[in-house]
Amino acid sequence: MEKKDMVVYVKLDDYNDIMDIVKLVKERLREARHLLSKLSELKKKEEAEIEGWASELDSVEEKLEVIDKTLAEPEV
């Protein structure tokens, strides 16, 4: 007898309990997917913010180098 031809008998109460558990697991899975999506979005925003800060620091550093070079070189 093949597996697909096998018949399994389950008490109706047990079946209902199993279906409730499956429904609950599916709901928790949807919630977890939603939270994961939110975390991913937050991570992208955080990375963009950090890149912005790094860019600002680079800009300040370049300006400081120009000032330092200008002050270090005497006019002729």
C-alpha positions in Angstrom: 0.0 0.0 0.0 1.4 3.4 -1.0 1.5 6.3 1.5 -1.1 8.3 -0.4 -3.5 5.4 -0.2 -3.2 5.0 3.6 -6.1 6.0 5.7 -5.6 7.6 9.1 -8.4 7.9 11.6 -8.3 10.8 14.1 -10.8 11.8 16.8 -12.7 14.9 15.8 -11.6 16.7 18.9 -8.0 15.9 18.2 -8.4 17.0 14.6 -9.9 20.3 15.7 -7.1 20.8 18.2 -4.5 20.1 15.5 -6.2 22.6 13.1 -6.2 25.2 15.9 -2.5 24.7 16.5 -1.7 24.9 12.8 -3.8 28.1 12.5 -1.9 29.6 15.5 1.5 28.6 14.0 0.6 30.2 10.7 -0.4 33.4 12.4 2.9 33.4 14.4 4.8 32.8 11.2 3.0 35.8 9.5 3.9 37.9 12.6 7.5 36.8 12.5 7.7 37.6 8.7 6.2 41.1 9.4 8.7 41.8 12.2 11.6 40.6 10.0 10.5 42.9 7.3 10.3 45.9 9.7 13.8 45.0 11.0 15.2 44.9 7.5 13.7 48.3 6.8 15.1 49.7 10.0 18.5 48.3 9.1 18.4 49.9 5.7 17.5 53.3 7.3 20.3 52.9 9.8 22.9 52.1 7.2 21.8 55.1 5.1 22.1 57.3 8.2 25.6 55.9 9.0 26.7 56.5 5.4 25.4 60.1 5.7 27.5 60.6 8.8 30.5 59.1 7.2 30.1 61.5 4.2 29.8 64.4 6.6 32.9 63.4 8.4 34.8 63.1 5.1 33.6 66.5 4.1 34.8 68.0 7.4 38.1 66.2 7.1 38.7 67.6 3.6 37.9 71.1 4.7 40.2 70.8 7.7 43.0 69.6 5.4 42.5 72.6 3.2 42.6 74.9 6.2 45.7 73.2 7.6 47.5 73.3 4.3 46.6 77.0 3.8 47.8 77.9 7.3 50.9 75.8 7.1 52.1 77.4 3.8 53.4 80.9 4.1 52.5 83.4 1.4 55.3 84.4 -0.9 
